[in-house]
Amino acid sequence: MDTIRFARNTALLSICAGLLGACAHFQPERVGQTAGKEYTVTVKNTLARLQLSRTLFVVSSKSGTTAEVTALYKFFRAQVDAGKPPKPGQSFAAITDPGSPLEKLAGEAGFRPT
């Protein structure tokens, strides 16, 4: 599929298992691992390392209502929108339960299908 070719980087916006709070994991560079656990990258550091026009943001929330994940989405969406891309929603994809508010947002905002 050529619709995903633009993505050079992937940023996962999610609640991190075992941590109190939200995080953004950044690939393809390794964030770092100790005993199999990735370090959490701050939003500021993640933003500094990304080429927004070449990044796919994966918004992940099982319930689709997680406040921290929603806040991360709104922050990164504003950053993407500031670059004035023709289809800003295409910089995002959602992983969530069927019928969740996040699934509805993904449809309304033009996220990539998953």
Residue pairs with C-beta under 8 A, 6 or more apart in sequence:
3 90
3 112
4 56
4 112
6 53
6 54
7 54
7 55
7 56
8 28
8 51
8 54
8 55
9 26
9 27
9 28
9 50
9 51
9 54
9 55
9 56
10 26
10 27
10 28
10 55
10 56
10 57
10 58
11 24
11 25
11 26
11 27
11 46
11 50
11 55
11 56
11 57
11 58
11 76
12 24
12 25
12 27
12 58
12 60
13 22
13 24
13 57
13 58
13 59
13 60
13 69
13 72
13 73
13 76
14 22
14 23
14 25
14 58
14 59
14 60
14 61
14 69
15 21
15 22
15 23
15 61
15 66
15 68
15 69
16 22
16 23
16 25
16 40
18 37
19 40
21 68
22 66
22 68
22 69
22 71
22 72
23 40
23 41
24 41
24 42
24 43
24 46
24 72
24 76
25 31
25 38
25 40
25 41
26 41
26 46
26 49
26 50
29 49
31 38
31 39
31 40
31 41
32 38
32 39
33 39
43 72
43 75
47 76
47 79
52 79
52 80
52 83
52 91
53 83
53 85
53 91
55 91
56 91
56 92
56 93
56 112
57 73
57 76
57 80
57 91
57 92
57 93
58 92
58 93
58 94
58 95
59 69
59 72
59 73
59 92
59 93
59 94
59 95
59 96
59 102
59 106
59 111
60 69
60 94
60 95
60 96
61 69
61 70
61 95
61 96
61 100
61 102
62 96
62 97
62 100
63 96
63 97
63 100
63 102
64 94
64 96
64 97
64 100
64 101
64 102
64 103
64 104
64 105
65 100
65 101
65 102
69 102
73 92
73 105
77 88
77 92
77 109
80 88
80 91
80 92
81 88
85 91
87 110
88 110
89 109
89 110
89 111
89 112
90 110
90 111
90 112
92 106
92 109
92 111
92 112
93 106
93 111
93 112
93 113
93 114
94 102
94 103
94 105
94 106
94 111
94 114
95 114
96 102
96 103
96 106
97 103
105 111
